[in-house]
Structure formats: structure tokens, C-alpha cells
């Protein structure tokens, strides 16, 4: 159900697009220092190469919500007397 949430896709896209190519080092206490790109991939599972699918997911959510809205407006009329 996590991936059915548009907010999860938005956070994934923001993190991967803004931080996914950084080469700055991240110091983790008790572990080996990693660059930001490796940290995102190993610890959080975010990959910069996955951004195309994130964009498709956003387009899919827009189309789904547009269809549901249009269907609801057409067939669910609560003002009938």
C-alpha cells in the first residue's frame, strides 16, 4: 500500500532528483563514510535512474484522479428530488 500513495512517489522523486547525484561524503557514526548517492541507494533504496518511473506514476495518478472526478460528477448527482 505504500507505493499506492502519491505522497510516497513525490518524496521519492524529490529525494532522488535533488540528492541522487551528489558526491559529498556522509559520515555515519560506527560505519564507513559513504557519498550521498551511495547512502541513498544502500540505506534508503532511492535510485536516481528510477526517476522516469516516478514521472510515469505521477502522470498515472493525475489521469486516475481526473477519471474518478469526471465519473463522479457525471453519475453521482445528489441533487435529484
N, C-alpha and C positions, 0 to 999 in steps of 0.2 A: 504494500500500500504506500510505501514511502515514495516510490517513483511515480505514483498516480497523482502526486501533489505538485501543482505548478510552482509553488514556492521552492520546493527542493530543486527543481530544474533551474530556477533563477539563481539560487545560491551557487549551484554547481557551475553555471555559466559565468557568474561574476568572479568566483574564485579562480577558475581555470583560465579565464581570459585576462584577468588583471595580474595574477601572480604566477601563472603557469610557465612563463619563460624566464623568470628571474634566476640569476646565478648567484645571488647573495647567499652567504653561509648562515645557517641557523644553528645555534648552539643549544643542544638538548642535554640537560644535566644527567649524567650517568650513561650517556650514549655517544656514539660518534657524531661529529658535526656533519650536517647534510646541507646541500644547497636547497633553495626554496622549491625548485622544480622536483627534485627527488623526494623532499619531505611531503609535498602534496600527493605525489604518486604512491609512495610507500605507506605513509601513515593515514592519509585521508581517502586515497583511491581516486583523486582527481587527476585527469589526464588532459593536457592541452589539445591533443589530437581528437578528442571527443566533442569538440565544440560544434561541429556540423550537426551531430545528432541532437545536441541541445537546442540548436536553432530549429530543427525539424519538430522537436517536441513542443516548442513554443508556438509554432505555426499550427500544429495539430490541436493544441489547447484552444487557440483562438477560433479555429474552424468548428471545433466541438461546441464551445460555448455559444458561438453565433448560431449554429444549427439548433441547439436547445432553446435559445431565446426565441428564434423565429418560430419554432414549433409551438412553444408555449403561448406566444402572442396569438397565433392563428387558432389553435384548438382549445385553449383553456380560457374561456370567457366566463368570468364570474358575475357579469352584469346582466345576465338574462333574467327576465321576470317571469 
